[in-house]
């Protein structure tokens, strides 16, 4: 009887599927499938920069000021903003929570001639309509260096200063 049990155990072991880290096309192993440890998107290696979970990605930094032809009425409010160095930091408030919101600063390329010159920026939300009703407060950062570049093209080398106007408030951008 003992010999029969040993033979049965050997057969079961030989016929049972192996649960190992194989090299086939199955999910969650070490081959080329999605969500494993190779070079596929959304995995944990350091070779692909897209949608990766590793710590080797770099923060793209603040979005630069963009040139916009027109602006649409917005469904958010600006709770406050300030300039430090080349970065404008704004606190925006909006109703939502179900969609991803992307905020940009729009500029019409015009300098208002004063001393120092002025620009008017309009913050815009490029995100889709958001049907949710949560009250969201978010901090947005904008890179103002394109304004400095345009100022240098128009007025010469730095140092320079631009008065930035948003929603009836002003702050000085010195570069």
PyMOL commands that set and color helices and strands:
alter all, ss='L'
color gray80, all
select helices_A, chain A and resi 2-15+145-155
alter helices_A, ss='H'
color red, helices_A
select strands_A, chain A and resi 63-64+66-67+76-84+87-96+103-107+117-125+134-143+161-166+169-174
alter strands_A, ss='S'
color yellow, strands_A
deselect
rebuild
show_as cartoon
